Every structure is written in structure tokens, then in C-alpha cells.
Amino acid sequence: MNFTETRGNDGQMPKEVTFSEAILNPSASFGGLYVPKELPKLEENFLQNHLNSSYKELAYDILKAFEIDIDEDEIKKALDLYDNFDDPSDPCPVVKVKDDLFVHEQYHGPTRAFKDMALQPFGSILSSIAKKRDEKYLILAATSGDTGPAALNTFKNKENIQVACMYPDGGTSDVQRLQMVCEDGENLKVIGIKGNFDDAQSALKRLLASDTFKEELKNDGIKLSAANSVNFGRIIFQIIYHFWSYIQLLKQEEITFGEKIYLVVPSGNFGNVLGGFYALKMGVPIEKLLVASNENNILTEWINTGIYDIRGKDLKLTKSPAMDILKSSNIERVIYSLYGAQRTKEFMDNLNENNVFEMTEEETAQLKEYFSAVNSDDNYGKVTIKSFMDNDYLMDPHTATCIKAYEELKEKDLKTVIYSTAEWTKFSPTVLNAIKNDNNFLSDKEALQIISENYNQSLPSTIEKLFSLPVIHDSIIDKKDIEKEITKFIREI
Ligand SMILES: *Cc1c(COP(=O)(O)O)cnc(C)c1O
């Protein structure tokens, strides 16, 4: 199947591209994104036929339905990476926590956050295409904490790929920082930026748009690509686990076939919930997608009012930092799917020029057929983590935002799956403050130790050993020196 452009065609770029093209060069005409020309229709009994499939078998059959131009053995090799998760037969378990409430735990991969679900296989696929084409790629990543470790882990020592990852110095948790600066691979460069995440992100955008930088790379025979969720290569792997949610509830005999369920997704860039939207469109019986956000409530506002307005808004730093966002990239794909390319271009042009776009009442009503949204603050998260811990379930601050949606947005009495996007180990000081209902400052190392010892939680060895690994990447630089630093790195290897 081919891929088309969300903002229409500019007459210069191809009107449609293959999957390989879309993931190697993820930027389409007018700054748009690539989406599948149509979503594959699965056979009627697809869900029932996969009741006893392994995750990998399910994933393989869904990918096959997309008819992507990737060799069978490369797909299988990519999916084999789920074998590195805690339980290879069930990489993302769906756990019952209340009568009608289930947690889909997406953090059982190597870096303990949901980014591994897609980045693990994506890294393998991207590198195999690059190798096959005999092309070299530089992957740029700017991270507020979870994408960086997952991208470094997946691309480590992959042929034909180099990664330069920028993080805001002082803006990530200790665990997240160590997961990056201790990651050892010849093809990896990790750079701390003196500034915040926005500074790292703008540096990345500047480089992606810089002709001189691209020219320099070209001289070295290197092309640029991106590993964030504008890349459909990540989204395709984020469709699969929503099927898995439904199949798990069927297997656990919590629902009967055809019964609808709610999905609740803690959202930032909207990539996770977009996968749910596609799964719904492909036939999974989902009543509605409930979107949870934090005090940066731009998504809640958009879904409730049809107006996306970031004028005069500043990013707030919260205890669920992976959802701290103003411009959410993947809403564009939903907009395209519901209203077409012309409207998408109008909205996105407005957003870029005026920091706002406004949908009609009719369009908003259409959006609300699929999505509802609510936001909550850090205090709500704290109380929620504590109350679930009192019942022996430990969740991270991102997951906690889902409970508000579960409590307030359900209109029908249906089973609900919430997505747990990070393990408590990535945000242990916040989690400990919640459990003890205090505000004491502790380091990640101290909080990890206290929680694992006093609250009977197991600590994955990958997290525990971080504190004794040597630091490989120690450059902390000024924003203005980024280009120089990256160019130097490329020339070194
Ligand atoms: C990335 C991330 C999110 C947000 O996911 P999107 O796909 O960007 O909406 C939520 N929680 C955690 C822990 C994350 O790492």
C-alpha cells in the first residue's frame, strides 16, 4: 500500500510514496505528514482468529494487511525484538485492577516506557532499509526524557545509522539522563543542551531545515531522518497493541465478542491514541477513545471546543513531563482522516501563522464521535497514585491522569482499558512523594531504593545497574554550538 500526504501535494514532491520512502523521509508537501491511502480492511473474523496468537503473530498479520514494502524476514527480525521484553509471549500485559478497569502495561521493554513498543521494531526496520539501499542516515532526536533512551537503545550499533540525541541538561529525571549518557555505541552521540526541552526541540527543527547543514551532510554521503512520532514507521507499530487490548479482554472472558470497550490514553504528541483511532477504524469494537492530559490542557480544549488555541499559552512543567506539550503533531492525521487534505492544510497553516485554528460545530461534533477528553493536575495524580497503591497497584504519574478520564468521561457502563505508558521506576521521586503524601526531595537513586525495599516492588536490573555504569557522553553545550558538535561527531566515525 502507498502513502499519501496530509496537506495535499505541492507539485514537486511525489503524490504518493511507498512505506520505505515515508519512513526514510517523513516530511511531506507543505510540511505535512504521510498517512496510508486507506486503512486495510481486515477479514471479518480477524479478532476471533487471533484469540490464541502470540503478540508477534498478531503484529505480523496486521503489518501484512498494510502491504508494506518490507521483506518478510526483515519484518520477522524486527518483531523478534519483543523477545527482549519481560515476557516475550505477552510484551504488554493487560491487568485487571477493578471490576471494569484494566491497565495495559506498555513499559515492559528495555527502557521501561511505552516508546519501546514502537521504537524497538522501528529501529530494526529503518536500519534494514538503509542498508538495503546502501544509504547512510543521521537520525536526530530531541527528547524530554523517554524518546531519547528508547531511540538510542534501538539504534545502538545498527549499520548505516547514526544518532544524535539532544536533551535539556537538568530537564530530565536522573534515570532518563543515565539511560542516555551511559548508552554505549559507536554510532551514538548524546548532547546535553544548556536550556529547556523547547530549546532542544527548536535546535532540532533548525537543523532539519538548514540547507548548509544538509549540504555538509550530503558531502559526507549522509541523509537526515527523524525518529519521533511524525514518522509513520512508529505509528504502524502503535496500532497493534490496541487490537491486543481487545483480544486480551476476550481471552480473559471479560467481554463477549462484539462488546464495545473504552480506551483511555495519556496523551502528548497524540501518537499512542492515534493508533487506537486507526484500530477503531479497522474494526476493533471501541466505543470511544478517552484522551487524558495534564495541566497543559491543549488537547482537552481542542476536543471539547473544536478550537486549538496556543496564543499566549506557556508550557507548564508538570510531574507527567512526557505529556507537557503545546503543539501536538499527530492530531494532523486525525484531522486528515475526518476532514480531508484541504481542511488539514488550512488548519495547520493557521496554527503556524496565527497559533490558532477553529473547526466548525459540525466538524467538532464529528471529532467527538470518536474522542472525549479531560485533564488533571499534579495533585490529582498524587492522590490517585496513593489510592491505587493502597490497593497494591503502583502506577506512574502519566498513567494516573487516565483515572480522571475513567471516572468522568464514560457515558456507558463498559469495560475500560487504560494505557500505562511508563514504569514507576522512571519517576520514582514523584511516586514516593505520592505514596507518603509528602514533598520531601529525594534523588532517583534514593527513591528507587526506598520503594523497592519498603513497598515490595521489584527493580529491573537495567534500572538498578544504571547508577554504576560509566558515563560515556559528557558533553553539555550551548545551543549555538550544536551544529558544530554534530558535524564533528559525523566526521569522527
Ligand atoms: C511519549 C509518552 C506519552 C505521550 O504519548 P504520545 O504518543 O506522544 O501522545 C505519555 N506517557 C509517557 C510516559 C510517554 O513516554
The ligand as a Gaussian input file, in Angstrom:
#p B3LYP/6-31G(d) Opt

LIG

0 1
 C        5.554000       9.685000      24.990000
 C        4.792000       9.461000      26.236000
 C        3.434000       9.822000      26.359000
 C        2.664000      10.534000      25.258000
 O        2.453000       9.755000      24.136000
 P        2.033000      10.418000      22.745000
 O        2.029000       9.329000      21.776000
 O        3.087000      11.458000      22.467000
 O        0.691000      11.049000      22.947000
 C        2.777000       9.552000      27.551000
 N        3.429000       8.988000      28.588000
 C        4.720000       8.632000      28.520000
 C        5.378000       8.044000      29.703000
 C        5.452000       8.848000      27.346000
 O        6.751000       8.495000      27.294000

